[in-house]
Amino acid sequence: MDEDGYFYILDRKKDMIIASRFNVYPSGKEDALYQQEGIEEELVIGVPGSYRGETVKAFVLVKGGFSVTEEEIIQFGRKILPTLRHQKKVEIRSGLPKSSVGKLLRRVLLEQEILKVKAYLRVGLG
């Protein structure tokens, strides 16, 4: 809500990340991180975890000719985003999942991360 009492929709409720009882909207994080030079595309999701509920994770496609590390992206996020809401994890990829019309697909990344967690639990408990 702004100072005049108007409400704005920031993101889809189903995409909202709940990290340490705070509501984190992925689009806000993505908008902020696009300010970093060298980022071509990115998606932010909440990765399931036992400590925070969900951890903010960014998946990034780096522009050709640029060299950006995962740690540099994390440090950049710490500078421009509130402490509890910046991404804690970053994964640099050669491509991000898209629909047939070119829309980035957050749910595909979430499904992949859930499968990783399940595989880890099976191996860890094995």
MMTF fields as JSON, N, C-alpha, C and O atoms, coordinates in Angstrom:
{
  "mmtfVersion": "1.0.0",
  "mmtfProducer": "UNKNOWN",
  "numBonds": 503,
  "numAtoms": 504,
  "numGroups": 126,
  "numChains": 1,
  "numModels": 1,
  "chainsPerModel": [1],
  "groupsPerChain": [126],
  "chainIdList": ["A"],
  "bondAtomList": [4, 2, 8, 6, 12, 10, 16, 14, 20, 18, 24, 22, 28, 26, 32, 30, 36, 34, 40, 38, 44, 42, 48, 46, 52, 50, 56, 54, 60, 58, 64, 62, 68, 66, 72, 70, 76, 74, 80, 78, 84, 82, 88, 86, 92, 90, 96, 94, 100, 98, 104, 102, 108, 106, 112, 110, 116, 114, 120, 118, 124, 122, 128, 126, 132, 130, 136, 134, 140, 138, 144, 142, 148, 146, 152, 150, 156, 154, 160, 158, 164, 162, 168, 166, 172, 170, 176, 174, 180, 178, 184, 182, 188, 186, 192, 190, 196, 194, 200, 198, 204, 202, 208, 206, 212, 210, 216, 214, 220, 218, 224, 222, 228, 226, 232, 230, 236, 234, 240, 238, 244, 242, 248, 246, 252, 250, 256, 254, 260, 258, 264, 262, 268, 266, 272, 270, 276, 274, 280, 278, 284, 282, 288, 286, 292, 290, 296, 294, 300, 298, 304, 302, 308, 306, 312, 310, 316, 314, 320, 318, 324, 322, 328, 326, 332, 330, 336, 334, 340, 338, 344, 342, 348, 346, 352, 350, 356, 354, 360, 358, 364, 362, 368, 366, 372, 370, 376, 374, 380, 378, 384, 382, 388, 386, 392, 390, 396, 394, 400, 398, 404, 402, 408, 406, 412, 410, 416, 414, 420, 418, 424, 422, 428, 426, 432, 430, 436, 434, 440, 438, 444, 442, 448, 446, 452, 450, 456, 454, 460, 458, 464, 462, 468, 466, 472, 470, 476, 474, 480, 478, 484, 482, 488, 486, 492, 490, 496, 494, 500, 498],
  "bondOrderList": [1, 1, 1, 1, 1, 1, 1, 1, 1, 1, 1, 1, 1, 1, 1, 1, 1, 1, 1, 1, 1, 1, 1, 1, 1, 1, 1, 1, 1, 1, 1, 1, 1, 1, 1, 1, 1, 1, 1, 1, 1, 1, 1, 1, 1, 1, 1, 1, 1, 1, 1, 1, 1, 1, 1, 1, 1, 1, 1, 1, 1, 1, 1, 1, 1, 1, 1, 1, 1, 1, 1, 1, 1, 1, 1, 1, 1, 1, 1, 1, 1, 1, 1, 1, 1, 1, 1, 1, 1, 1, 1, 1, 1, 1, 1, 1, 1, 1, 1, 1, 1, 1, 1, 1, 1, 1, 1, 1, 1, 1, 1, 1, 1, 1, 1, 1, 1, 1, 1, 1, 1, 1, 1, 1, 1],
  "groupList": [{"groupName": "MET", "atomNameList": ["N", "CA", "C", "O"], "elementList": ["N", "C", "C", "O"], "formalChargeList": [0, 0, 0, 0], "bondAtomList": [1, 0, 2, 1, 3, 2], "bondOrderList": [1, 1, 2], "singleLetterCode": "M", "chemCompType": "L-PEPTIDE LINKING"}, {"groupName": "ASP", "atomNameList": ["N", "CA", "C", "O"], "elementList": ["N", "C", "C", "O"], "formalChargeList": [0, 0, 0, 0], "bondAtomList": [1, 0, 2, 1, 3, 2], "bondOrderList": [1, 1, 2], "singleLetterCode": "D", "chemCompType": "L-PEPTIDE LINKING"}, {"groupName": "GLU", "atomNameList": ["N", "CA", "C", "O"], "elementList": ["N", "C", "C", "O"], "formalChargeList": [0, 0, 0, 0], "bondAtomList": [1, 0, 2, 1, 3, 2], "bondOrderList": [1, 1, 2], "singleLetterCode": "E", "chemCompType": "L-PEPTIDE LINKING"}, {"groupName": "GLY", "atomNameList": ["N", "CA", "C", "O"], "elementList": ["N", "C", "C", "O"], "formalChargeList": [0, 0, 0, 0], "bondAtomList": [1, 0, 2, 1, 3, 2], "bondOrderList": [1, 1, 2], "singleLetterCode": "G", "chemCompType": "PEPTIDE LINKING"}, {"groupName": "TYR", "atomNameList": ["N", "CA", "C", "O"], "elementList": ["N", "C", "C", "O"], "formalChargeList": [0, 0, 0, 0], "bondAtomList": [1, 0, 2, 1, 3, 2], "bondOrderList": [1, 1, 2], "singleLetterCode": "Y", "chemCompType": "L-PEPTIDE LINKING"}, {"groupName": "PHE", "atomNameList": ["N", "CA", "C", "O"], "elementList": ["N", "C", "C", "O"], "formalChargeList": [0, 0, 0, 0], "bondAtomList": [1, 0, 2, 1, 3, 2], "bondOrderList": [1, 1, 2], "singleLetterCode": "F", "chemCompType": "L-PEPTIDE LINKING"}, {"groupName": "ILE", "atomNameList": ["N", "CA", "C", "O"], "elementList": ["N", "C", "C", "O"], "formalChargeList": [0, 0, 0, 0], "bondAtomList": [1, 0, 2, 1, 3, 2], "bondOrderList": [1, 1, 2], "singleLetterCode": "I", "chemCompType": "L-PEPTIDE LINKING"}, {"groupName": "LEU", "atomNameList": ["N", "CA", "C", "O"], "elementList": ["N", "C", "C", "O"], "formalChargeList": [0, 0, 0, 0], "bondAtomList": [1, 0, 2, 1, 3, 2], "bondOrderList": [1, 1, 2], "singleLetterCode": "L", "chemCompType": "L-PEPTIDE LINKING"}, {"groupName": "ARG", "atomNameList": ["N", "CA", "C", "O"], "elementList": ["N", "C", "C", "O"], "formalChargeList": [0, 0, 0, 0], "bondAtomList": [1, 0, 2, 1, 3, 2], "bondOrderList": [1, 1, 2], "singleLetterCode": "R", "chemCompType": "L-PEPTIDE LINKING"}, {"groupName": "LYS", "atomNameList": ["N", "CA", "C", "O"], "elementList": ["N", "C", "C", "O"], "formalChargeList": [0, 0, 0, 0], "bondAtomList": [1, 0, 2, 1, 3, 2], "bondOrderList": [1, 1, 2], "singleLetterCode": "K", "chemCompType": "L-PEPTIDE LINKING"}, {"groupName": "ALA", "atomNameList": ["N", "CA", "C", "O"], "elementList": ["N", "C", "C", "O"], "formalChargeList": [0, 0, 0, 0], "bondAtomList": [1, 0, 2, 1, 3, 2], "bondOrderList": [1, 1, 2], "singleLetterCode": "A", "chemCompType": "L-PEPTIDE LINKING"}, {"groupName": "SER", "atomNameList": ["N", "CA", "C", "O"], "elementList": ["N", "C", "C", "O"], "formalChargeList": [0, 0, 0, 0], "bondAtomList": [1, 0, 2, 1, 3, 2], "bondOrderList": [1, 1, 2], "singleLetterCode": "S", "chemCompType": "L-PEPTIDE LINKING"}, {"groupName": "ASN", "atomNameList": ["N", "CA", "C", "O"], "elementList": ["N", "C", "C", "O"], "formalChargeList": [0, 0, 0, 0], "bondAtomList": [1, 0, 2, 1, 3, 2], "bondOrderList": [1, 1, 2], "singleLetterCode": "N", "chemCompType": "L-PEPTIDE LINKING"}, {"groupName": "VAL", "atomNameList": ["N", "CA", "C", "O"], "elementList": ["N", "C", "C", "O"], "formalChargeList": [0, 0, 0, 0], "bondAtomList": [1, 0, 2, 1, 3, 2], "bondOrderList": [1, 1, 2], "singleLetterCode": "V", "chemCompType": "L-PEPTIDE LINKING"}, {"groupName": "PRO", "atomNameList": ["N", "CA", "C", "O"], "elementList": ["N", "C", "C", "O"], "formalChargeList": [0, 0, 0, 0], "bondAtomList": [1, 0, 2, 1, 3, 2], "bondOrderList": [1, 1, 2], "singleLetterCode": "P", "chemCompType": "L-PEPTIDE LINKING"}, {"groupName": "GLN", "atomNameList": ["N", "CA", "C", "O"], "elementList": ["N", "C", "C", "O"], "formalChargeList": [0, 0, 0, 0], "bondAtomList": [1, 0, 2, 1, 3, 2], "bondOrderList": [1, 1, 2], "singleLetterCode": "Q", "chemCompType": "L-PEPTIDE LINKING"}, {"groupName": "THR", "atomNameList": ["N", "CA", "C", "O"], "elementList": ["N", "C", "C", "O"], "formalChargeList": [0, 0, 0, 0], "bondAtomList": [1, 0, 2, 1, 3, 2], "bondOrderList": [1, 1, 2], "singleLetterCode": "T", "chemCompType": "L-PEPTIDE LINKING"}, {"groupName": "HIS", "atomNameList": ["N", "CA", "C", "O"], "elementList": ["N", "C", "C", "O"], "formalChargeList": [0, 0, 0, 0], "bondAtomList": [1, 0, 2, 1, 3, 2], "bondOrderList": [1, 1, 2], "singleLetterCode": "H", "chemCompType": "L-PEPTIDE LINKING"}],
  "groupTypeList": [0, 1, 2, 1, 3, 4, 5, 4, 6, 7, 1, 8, 9, 9, 1, 0, 6, 6, 10, 11, 8, 5, 12, 13, 4, 14, 11, 3, 9, 2, 1, 10, 7, 4, 15, 15, 2, 3, 6, 2, 2, 2, 7, 13, 6, 3, 13, 14, 3, 11, 4, 8, 3, 2, 16, 13, 9, 10, 5, 13, 7, 13, 9, 3, 3, 5, 11, 13, 16, 2, 2, 2, 6, 6, 15, 5, 3, 8, 9, 6, 7, 14, 16, 7, 8, 17, 15, 9, 9, 13, 2, 6, 8, 11, 3, 7, 14, 9, 11, 11, 13, 3, 9, 7, 7, 8, 8, 13, 7, 7, 2, 15, 2, 6, 7, 9, 13, 9, 10, 4, 7, 8, 13, 3, 7, 3],
  "groupIdList": [1, 2, 3, 4, 5, 6, 7, 8, 9, 10, 11, 12, 13, 14, 15, 16, 17, 18, 19, 20, 21, 22, 23, 24, 25, 26, 27, 28, 29, 30, 31, 32, 33, 34, 35, 36, 37, 38, 39, 40, 41, 42, 43, 44, 45, 46, 47, 48, 49, 50, 51, 52, 53, 54, 55, 56, 57, 58, 59, 60, 61, 62, 63, 64, 65, 66, 67, 68, 69, 70, 71, 72, 73, 74, 75, 76, 77, 78, 79, 80, 81, 82, 83, 84, 85, 86, 87, 88, 89, 90, 91, 92, 93, 94, 95, 96, 97, 98, 99, 100, 101, 102, 103, 104, 105, 106, 107, 108, 109, 110, 111, 112, 113, 114, 115, 116, 117, 118, 119, 120, 121, 122, 123, 124, 125, 126],
  "secStructList": [7, 7, 6, 6, 1, 7, 7, 7, 7, 7, 1, 7, 4, 4, 4, 7, 3, 3, 3, 6, 6, 3, 3, 3, 7, 2, 2, 2, 2, 2, 2, 2, 2, 6, 6, 1, 6, 6, 3, 3, 3, 3, 3, 3, 3, 3, 3, 3, 3, 6, 6, 6, 3, 3, 3, 3, 3, 3, 3, 3, 3, 3, 7, 6, 6, 7, 7, 7, 7, 2, 2, 2, 2, 2, 2, 2, 2, 2, 2, 2, 1, 7, 4, 4, 4, 1, 7, 1, 3, 3, 3, 3, 3, 1, 7, 7, 7, 5, 7, 6, 6, 1, 7, 5, 7, 2, 2, 2, 2, 2, 2, 2, 2, 2, 2, 2, 2, 2, 2, 2, 2, 2, 2, 2, 2, 7],
  "xCoordList": [0.849, 0.0, 0.901, 1.867, 0.568, 1.36, 0.783, -0.198, 1.398, 0.984, -0.429, -1.035, -0.965, -2.331, -3.36, -4.548, -2.931, -3.851, -4.125, -5.015, -3.367, -3.556, -2.721, -1.583, -3.316, -2.62, -2.104, -2.722, -0.972, -0.385, -0.079, 0.377, -0.329, 0.01, 1.469, 1.857, 2.273, 3.699, 4.061, 4.963, 3.37, 3.722, 2.575, 1.633, 2.644, 1.644, 1.847, 2.976, 0.745, 0.829, 1.515, 2.284, 1.241, 1.833, 3.351, 4.029, 3.889, 5.333, 6.038, 7.267, 5.268, 5.839, 6.683, 6.314, 7.802, 8.732, 8.54, 8.503, 8.42, 8.317, 9.62, 9.843, 10.473, 11.792, 11.858, 11.767, 12.013, 12.067, 10.863, 11.006, 9.697, 8.415, 8.251, 7.3, 9.153, 9.029, 8.525, 8.919, 7.65, 7.173, 8.159, 8.449, 8.667, 9.639, 9.041, 8.647, 8.975, 8.414, 9.555, 10.414, 9.569, 10.663, 10.88, 12.023, 9.804, 9.974, 10.747, 11.499, 10.571, 11.332, 12.817, 13.641, 13.153, 14.564, 15.147, 16.279, 14.353, 14.824, 15.062, 16.076, 14.14, 14.302, 15.574, 16.303, 15.84, 17.036, 18.31, 19.27, 18.318, 19.538, 19.819, 20.96, 18.788, 19.016, 19.877, 20.407, 20.021, 20.872, 22.35, 23.183, 22.675, 24.078, 24.502, 23.839, 25.597, 26.121, 26.508, 27.139, 26.134, 26.514, 25.416, 25.584, 24.282, 23.187, 22.224, 21.653, 22.056, 21.148, 19.727, 18.775, 19.596, 18.296, 18.469, 19.552, 17.368, 17.419, 16.021, 15.038, 15.964, 14.731, 15.073, 16.147, 14.163, 14.347, 13.211, 12.043, 13.57, 12.562, 12.898, 13.973, 11.964, 12.194, 12.511, 11.69, 13.69, 14.131, 13.765, 14.117, 13.063, 12.67, 13.88, 14.911, 13.722, 14.785, 14.199, 13.103, 14.909, 14.381, 14.57, 13.811, 15.552, 15.859, 14.943, 14.326, 14.846, 14.069, 12.693, 11.89, 12.394, 11.176, 11.531, 11.44, 11.937, 12.431, 13.631, 13.716, 14.553, 15.724, 15.641, 15.298, 15.952, 15.914, 17.096, 18.247, 16.797, 17.844, 17.619, 16.508, 18.685, 18.63, 19.316, 20.392, 18.686, 19.258, 19.556, 18.666, 20.809, 21.262, 21.882, 22.604, 21.577, 22.22, 23.07, 22.551, 24.384, 25.317, 25.437, 25.486, 25.483, 25.642, 26.984, 27.974, 26.992, 28.235, 29.267, 28.932, 30.511, 31.575, 31.756, 32.682, 30.887, 30.994, 31.407, 31.124, 32.072, 32.46, 31.94, 32.468, 30.904, 30.302, 30.26, 29.816, 30.715, 30.702, 29.469, 28.817, 29.161, 28.036, 28.237, 27.291, 29.451, 29.742, 29.552, 29.06, 29.929, 29.733, 28.242, 27.85, 27.429, 25.983, 25.411, 24.57, 25.858, 25.401, 25.797, 24.981, 27.045, 27.513, 26.736, 26.409, 26.442, 25.653, 24.268, 23.762, 23.654, 22.341, 22.357, 21.408, 23.414, 23.535, 23.597, 23.113, 24.192, 24.322, 22.984, 22.716, 22.15, 20.96, 19.636, 18.604, 19.645, 18.404, 18.441, 19.521, 17.272, 17.229, 17.893, 17.82, 18.521, 19.313, 18.601, 19.16, 17.386, 16.704, 16.115, 15.646, 16.132, 15.431, 16.331, 15.833, 17.632, 18.497, 18.721, 18.497, 19.163, 19.36, 20.524, 21.574, 20.318, 21.352, 22.16, 23.312, 21.52, 22.156, 22.01, 21.022, 23.009, 22.987, 23.51, 24.46, 22.885, 23.353, 23.431, 22.426, 24.634, 24.813, 24.576, 25.141, 23.73, 23.356, 23.625, 23.77, 23.686, 23.878, 22.55, 22.534, 21.45, 20.119, 19.087, 19.303, 17.964, 16.873, 15.65, 15.468, 14.804, 13.636, 12.636, 12.335, 12.125, 11.17, 10.012, 10.136, 8.88, 7.715, 7.925, 8.925, 6.972, 7.084, 7.025, 7.454, 6.5, 6.465, 7.595, 7.63, 8.511, 9.686, 9.56, 10.447, 8.474, 8.295, 9.149, 9.138, 9.885, 10.696, 9.783, 8.782, 10.138, 9.284, 9.874, 10.744, 9.391, 9.842, 9.505, 10.314, 8.322, 7.876, 8.777, 8.928, 9.38, 10.285, 11.516, 11.961, 12.06, 13.219, 12.847, 13.622, 11.669, 11.219, 11.089, 11.505, 10.518, 10.394, 11.768, 11.957, 12.736, 14.097, 14.741, 15.411, 14.541, 15.118, 14.473, 15.162, 13.183, 12.496, 13.013, 13.202, 13.243, 13.81, 15.213, 15.57, 16.014, 17.357, 17.276, 18.028, 16.354, 16.201, 15.766, 16.292, 14.81, 14.344, 15.471, 15.615, 16.268, 17.386, 18.416, 18.958, 18.685, 19.63, 19.137, 19.914, 17.854, 17.299, 17.358, 17.619, 17.113, 17.182, 18.602, 18.809, 19.589, 20.983, 21.415, 22.069, 21.044, 21.446, 20.845, 21.479, 19.618, 18.948, 19.226, 19.039, 19.688, 19.916, 20.343, 20.55],
  "yCoordList": [-1.17, 0.0, 1.241, 1.319, 2.207, 3.425, 4.467, 4.2, 5.648, 6.687, 7.205, 7.8, 6.982, 7.4, 6.306, 6.515, 5.146, 4.061, 3.115, 2.27, 3.242, 2.347, 1.079, 1.123, -0.044, -1.318, -1.69, -1.357, -2.379, -2.823, -4.304, -4.784, -5.028, -6.446, -6.546, -6.066, -7.177, -7.281, -8.546, -8.539, -9.612, -10.902, -11.856, -11.533, -13.013, -14.036, -14.601, -14.839, -14.811, -15.329, -16.69, -16.981, -17.524, -18.865, -18.848, -19.828, -17.734, -17.627, -17.031, -17.035, -16.521, -15.888, -16.9, -18.065, -16.423, -17.235, -16.848, -15.664, -17.84, -17.56, -18.033, -19.226, -17.054, -17.34, -16.732, -15.515, -17.57, -17.126, -16.251, -15.214, -16.673, -16.01, -14.67, -13.939, -14.34, -13.12, -13.478, -14.497, -12.636, -12.823, -12.165, -10.974, -12.948, -12.462, -12.656, -13.764, -11.575, -11.647, -11.781, -10.903, -12.879, -13.129, -12.014, -11.689, -11.426, -10.396, -9.187, -8.558, -8.861, -7.755, -8.047, -7.164, -9.289, -9.691, -9.701, -9.271, -10.198, -10.25, -8.843, -8.594, -7.934, -6.551, -5.939, -5.25, -6.186, -5.634, -6.227, -5.504, -7.534, -8.184, -7.898, -8.013, -7.527, -7.149, -5.892, -5.585, -5.168, -3.977, -4.342, -3.499, -5.584, -5.999, -6.197, -6.887, -5.59, -5.706, -7.158, -7.815, -7.64, -8.982, -10.015, -11.152, -9.647, -10.604, -10.436, -9.365, -11.504, -11.469, -11.833, -11.119, -12.956, -13.405, -14.025, -14.479, -14.033, -14.695, -15.021, -14.388, -16.013, -16.398, -16.614, -17.119, -16.233, -16.42, -17.292, -17.053, -18.312, -19.193, -19.415, -19.045, -20.022, -20.446, -21.926, -22.747, -22.264, -23.659, -24.201, -23.59, -25.341, -25.9, -26.183, -26.68, -25.855, -26.113, -26.261, -25.769, -26.925, -27.179, -25.996, -25.856, -25.149, -24.06, -22.853, -22.397, -22.328, -21.115, -21.401, -20.477, -22.623, -22.938, -22.957, -23.989, -21.797, -21.69, -20.753, -19.823, -21.014, -20.171, -19.538, -20.21, -18.257, -17.546, -17.988, -17.911, -18.457, -18.912, -18.289, -18.308, -17.739, -17.128, -18.039, -18.578, -18.2, -18.921, -17.875, -17.136, -17.816, -16.698, -17.179, -18.176, -16.44, -16.61, -15.365, -14.249, -15.558, -14.45, -14.067, -14.933, -12.761, -12.263, -12.719, -12.845, -12.962, -13.327, -12.218, -11.038, -12.59, -11.613, -11.106, -10.341, -11.522, -11.11, -12.303, -13.454, -12.003, -13.026, -12.591, -11.66, -13.275, -12.979, -14.272, -15.305, -14.217, -15.422, -15.433, -14.408, -16.606, -16.747, -15.865, -15.237, -15.816, -15.002, -13.513, -12.783, -13.049, -11.641, -11.292, -10.197, -12.207, -11.979, -11.916, -11.066, -12.807, -12.794, -11.485, -10.875, -11.046, -9.793, -8.592, -7.678, -8.587, -7.514, -7.473, -6.398, -8.637, -8.709, -8.191, -7.539, -8.472, -7.991, -6.472, -5.868, -5.857, -4.402, -3.704, -2.649, -4.283, -3.552, -4.075, -3.429, -5.22, -5.804, -5.914, -6.013, -5.901, -6.098, -7.418, -8.397, -7.445, -8.587, -9.923, -10.869, -10.026, -11.307, -11.683, -12.807, -10.763, -11.019, -11.144, -11.363, -11.014, -11.214, -12.705, -13.517, -13.049, -14.459, -15.011, -14.38, -16.192, -16.853, -17.811, -18.132, -18.251, -19.192, -18.677, -18.029, -18.976, -18.599, -19.772, -20.444, -20.009, -21.035, -20.396, -19.932, -20.377, -19.846, -20.982, -22.066, -20.724, -21.739, -21.247, -20.051, -22.202, -21.854, -21.543, -21.028, -21.845, -21.545, -21.699, -22.419, -21.023, -21.116, -21.661, -21.399, -22.425, -23.018, -21.951, -21.005, -22.141, -21.186, -21.928, -23.077, -21.235, -21.776, -21.612, -21.046, -22.114, -22.013, -20.564, -20.276, -19.653, -18.244, -17.437, -16.214, -18.103, -17.447, -16.953, -16.252, -17.303, -16.894, -17.792, -19.014, -17.179, -17.956, -18.744, -18.222, -20.012, -20.919, -21.194, -22.05, -20.464, -20.606, -21.994, -22.59, -22.511, -23.792, -24.953, -25.913, -24.878, -25.951, -25.992, -27.067, -24.832, -24.78, -25.289, -26.007, -24.92, -25.38, -26.895, -27.535, -27.477, -28.938, -29.598, -30.621, -29.016, -29.568, -29.512, -30.459, -28.412, -28.274, -29.239, -29.79, -29.447, -30.402, -31.814, -32.584, -32.155, -33.474, -33.627, -34.705, -32.552, -32.599, -32.864, -33.678, -32.168, -32.341, -33.767, -34.388, -34.288, -35.666, -36.672, -37.623, -36.472, -37.378, -37.302, -38.327, -36.101, -35.928, -36.653, -37.321, -36.522, -37.179, -38.693, -39.393, -39.199, -40.661, -41.163, -42.206, -40.427, -40.837, -40.695, -41.58, -39.566, -39.297, -40.283, -40.65, -40.712, -41.658, -43.103, -44.02, -43.282, -44.579, -45.647, -46.762],
  "zCoordList": [0.0, 0.0, 0.0, 0.759, -0.862, -0.893, 0.078, 0.773, 0.117, 1.069, 0.823, 1.715, -0.393, -0.712, -0.464, -0.714, 0.022, 0.326, -0.832, -0.738, -1.936, -3.081, -2.899, -2.432, -3.279, -3.217, -4.605, -5.617, -4.643, -5.901, -5.805, -4.767, -6.884, -6.929, -7.347, -8.412, -6.496, -6.748, -7.507, -8.345, -7.218, -7.797, -7.561, -6.837, -8.156, -7.899, -6.503, -6.073, -5.805, -4.447, -4.423, -3.508, -5.423, -5.419, -5.627, -5.316, -6.152, -6.344, -5.13, -5.06, -4.177, -2.995, -2.207, -2.057, -1.721, -0.934, 0.534, 0.869, 1.395, 2.827, 3.464, 3.668, 3.772, 4.331, 5.731, 5.892, 6.718, 8.119, 8.47, 9.118, 8.042, 8.297, 7.583, 7.861, 6.674, 5.876, 4.491, 3.924, 3.943, 2.577, 1.624, 1.738, 0.687, -0.283, -1.673, -2.036, -2.448, -3.795, -4.803, -4.885, -5.573, -6.512, -7.528, -7.849, -8.036, -9.065, -8.533, -9.279, -7.265, -6.673, -6.629, -6.868, -6.323, -6.282, -7.69, -7.913, -8.636, -10.024, -10.571, -11.224, -10.309, -10.769, -10.207, -10.92, -8.94, -8.306, -8.904, -9.17, -9.114, -9.6, -11.074, -11.521, -11.827, -13.228, -13.319, -14.387, -12.226, -12.205, -12.28, -12.616, -11.971, -12.003, -13.445, -14.22, -13.782, -15.136, -15.422, -14.593, -16.573, -16.981, -16.837, -17.277, -16.226, -16.091, -17.258, -17.463, -18.011, -19.156, -18.743, -19.058, -18.033, -17.55, -16.179, -15.811, -15.426, -14.125, -13.639, -14.024, -12.794, -12.108, -10.647, -10.322, -9.767, -8.328, -7.816, -8.12, -7.029, -6.435, -4.966, -4.494, -4.259, -2.892, -2.883, -3.293, -2.42, -2.349, -0.973, 0.036, -0.908, 0.395, 1.286, 0.831, 2.556, 3.51, 4.902, 5.171, 5.774, 7.118, 8.059, 9.018, 7.815, 8.752, 8.572, 9.535, 7.343, 7.071, 6.509, 6.377, 6.178, 5.437, 3.956, 3.291, 3.455, 2.086, 2.081, 2.882, 1.166, 0.991, -0.387, -1.36, -0.48, -1.756, -2.603, -2.173, -3.822, -4.737, -6.107, -6.636, -6.674, -7.999, -9.01, -8.751, -10.15, -11.282, -12.346, -12.767, -12.778, -13.597, -14.91, -14.955, -15.968, -17.27, -17.481, -17.496, -17.644, -17.785, -19.263, -20.137, -19.529, -20.897, -21.465, -20.744, -22.764, -23.436, -23.283, -23.378, -23.048, -22.892, -21.466, -21.193, -20.565, -19.163, -18.31, -18.64, -17.226, -16.269, -14.898, -14.29, -14.425, -13.137, -12.334, -12.836, -11.102, -10.267, -9.381, -9.184, -8.853, -7.93, -6.699, -6.225, -6.187, -5.001, -5.292, -4.432, -6.481, -6.846, -6.881, -6.476, -7.357, -7.413, -6.001, -5.709, -5.128, -3.731, -3.057, -2.365, -3.251, -2.649, -3.185, -2.427, -4.479, -5.079, -4.449, -4.125, -4.275, -3.645, -2.222, -1.786, -1.501, -0.11, -0.044, 0.914, -1.06, -1.072, -1.328, -0.752, -2.184, -2.627, -2.076, -2.255, -1.415, -0.907, 0.611, 1.194, 1.266, 2.718, 3.115, 2.372, 4.251, 4.709, 4.595, 4.039, 5.106, 5.115, 3.764, 3.587, 2.815, 1.566, 0.353, -0.751, 0.517, -0.65, -0.867, 0.03, -2.062, -2.376, -1.57, -1.447, -1.027, -0.246, -1.122, -0.832, -2.196, -3.107, -4.531, -4.876, -5.347, -6.76, -7.564, -7.163, -8.695, -9.629, -11.008, -11.546, -11.574, -12.922, -13.893, -13.752, -14.884, -15.861, -17.276, -17.526, -18.187, -19.595, -20.272, -21.39, -19.622, -20.147, -19.057, -18.081, -19.221, -18.272, -18.997, -20.185, -18.286, -18.943, -19.389, -18.662, -20.629, -21.195, -21.837, -22.259, -21.899, -22.599, -24.107, -24.547, -24.884, -26.34, -26.831, -27.948, -26.012, -26.395, -25.754, -25.889, -25.064, -24.504, -23.076, -22.59, -22.389, -20.993, -20.1, -20.244, -19.18, -18.244, -17.314, -16.822, -17.075, -16.301, -14.921, -14.758, -13.951, -12.564, -12.017, -11.305, -12.342, -11.782, -12.197, -11.442, -13.393, -13.843, -12.945, -12.544, -12.633, -11.722, -10.337, -9.705, -9.871, -8.556, -8.534, -7.568, -9.584, -9.668, -9.652, -8.993, -10.378, -10.404, -9.016, -8.603, -8.303, -6.969, -5.977, -5.118, -6.081, -5.2, -5.454, -4.513, -6.718, -7.029, -6.444, -5.968, -6.477, -5.884, -4.385, -3.849, -3.709, -2.261, -1.947, -1.023, -2.711, -2.485, -2.713, -1.945, -3.761, -4.037, -2.911, -2.495, -2.419, -1.319, -0.069, 0.613, 0.226, 1.404, 1.278, 2.256, 0.069, -0.135, 0.065, 0.685, -0.455, -0.319, 1.132, 1.683, 1.753, 3.142, 4.124, 5.113, 3.852, 4.762, 4.394, 5.194, 3.133, 2.508, 3.347, 2.869]
}
